[in-house]
Amino acid sequence: MKLKGHKIAIIIADGYHEHEFWFPYYRFKEEGAEVIVAGPEIGVVYGEGRHGKDGLLAKVTHSVEQAADMNPDVLYLPGGIYSPLRLRAHPPTLELVRSAMEKNIVVAAICHAQWILVSADVIRGRRLTCPPDMADDVKNAGGIYVEEKCVRDKNLITAVYFGYLPEQFQSLMPAILDA
């Protein structure tokens, strides 16, 4: 129960990557954290599945604005394609990410969730990793692209894709406990 007393907001929309949501969700729960599942709208969303938005269903229990008002200790951004595309165009999500970064709250993103960081304009001068097809986006936004499985730059922890969730959590858990 290492995370008892911590509030963690996971932000998703339709087309989230199942592994990148469910692994963190249950891992945080296992450690006793209060997990807030937030998104642009409250209700059911579907994971990527095989065709983009036909995967496992998840329940968004809070709006992003409600999650922001709950002052989470950690912000976790799962990847996928459609979910990050939706969230990077959602002003309240971008504001929550900016606010978390400014307050030095731990922000973790994996796979194409780094698009949200790019659109929130929070990576300038920061080291991060992402899938190679996004490297130009990261560089063009002023980020320092690093070809590693997982990269921690102060409060920002990024990983390439779901295969590197163990590496991300090896960096993420101590970061949460040290915050």
VENBEL-V14575 format. One record per helix or strand of 3 or more residues. SS is the DSSP state (helix for helix, strand for strand). FROM is the first residue (numbers start at 0). LEN is the number of residues. If there is no record, write none. Layout:
BEGIN
ss: (SS,SS)
from: (FROM,FROM)
len: (LEN,LEN)
END
This chain:
BEGIN
ss: (strand,helix,strand,strand,strand,helix,strand,helix,helix,strand,helix,helix,strand,strand,helix)
from: (6,17,33,42,56,63,73,81,90,105,110,131,149,155,161)
len: (5,13,6,5,4,6,4,6,12,5,10,9,4,4,17)
END
